[in-house]
């Protein structure tokens, strides 16, 4: 009996020793670690940062956190998980960095998927480098690490993380030219693009007139923002028809890198804006029977540069210059499938059908009527109160610029159609406080004069012209010429020097 007991005891002892020997060399506190996982690496790079390599084993040695999280995809679908991993902030400390000090990071997966995490997320959220989900090791397609950012959309939860790029600060550049996408693509070659079960139309992104830069910025109607590498964007397609258009797509890109329902996109100082999406995104603006997008709202949204004037150009080449002060009067809308802009209170010739682009002129000059090439001038005004007053170029800059098309009848019987820009004579008198007058004598520097009736003064097309065909007046005609549209040539006063209010 004793002999049998000894044999059984010896066998149990051998089995115990064998079990202990079999566990040698594996982490005794991490049942999720699989053979070979600990040697997998993640690379961290950045300007002025020597490439750092950290292994999964090193990540596992950091303090772990366990969080209950909810993943929300672009369709609003939710999935709940419990994740375990290390904080990215702790990894950064190993290389002497602090998460809250970073301007942004780019997460890159083994299959080429990449996403930028902006500074505001880095400052406000935990970033978990997860190696367990729901108490189980990661699946092969998800290893070595799954990024989890609680309270952020699933597009940031990158699988198969292999690289992290630390990004430098980018200063947002103001736009100097904005294309209206619907008009711009009408001149570009389109091709069939299969999007899930549908065949839609798309253009090659490289056909867009965008300057090369490090990244292309895209914003969707749900306020999702993304910076895509320029070379990646240029090789993709812009889907312009069908569901979720406009959308950035590419057959070789993971679908998670696609951007749908694009409101606008920019590169350097040039952008493209979707009017169709803008009509959904902005609160409507309207006047008369026109309803659409307020020009001022659009330009503020895309960070258009400040300027003295803005050039609105149509697909057929027709263009008008609009003073900065008049932008708030503008509405962009779609009429008979044409993108159109109109300005309340401005002449009908400022309406542009088939609007292709908006371009800032005189960037950096915020005064509405000031142009670096404009000469300072002053006109004497008599008959308002007891004292003589002056109307100057600085005063004109405070008034809305009007554009008129006038027909000049010459002495030889011929006629010439001219495009003028200037300020309304009625606006000038109102600005100076003139009341209870019946007429105004407009006098040139050489003494030649004509009397304008109250009816003529009240016409919107009666202006003090400052530019002819877009150019300041020469010494013989300006700097100011009275342009009474619809009146014979002898009523047009060159080189205006004096106004006498009667």
Buried (B, 14 or more C-beta within 10 A) or exposed (E): EEEEEEEEEEEEEEEEEEEEEEEEEEEEEBEBBEEEBBEBEBBBBBEEEEEBEBBBBBBBEBEBBEBEBEBBEBEEEEEEBEBBBBBBBBBBEEEEBEBEEBEBBBBBBBEEBBBBBBBEBBEEBBBBBBBBBEEEBBEEEBBBBBBBBBEBEBBBBBBBBBBBBBBEEBEEBBBBBBBBBBBBBBEEEBEEBEBEEEEBBBBBBEBBEBEEBEBBBBBBBEEBEBBBBBEBBBBBBBBBBBEBBBBBBBEEBBEBBBBBBBBBBBBBBBBBBBBBBBBEBBEEBEBEEBEBBBBBBBBEBBEBBEBBBBBBBBBEEBBBBBBBBBBEBBBBBBEEEBBBBBBBEBBEEBBBBBBBBBBBBBBEBEBBBBBEEBEEBBBBBBBBEEEEBEBEBEBBBBBBBBBBEBEBBEEEEEEEEBBBBBBBBBBBBEBBEBEEBEBBBBBBEEEEBBBBEEEBBEBBBBBBBBBBEEEBBEEEBBBBBBBBBEBEEEBBBBBBBBBBBE
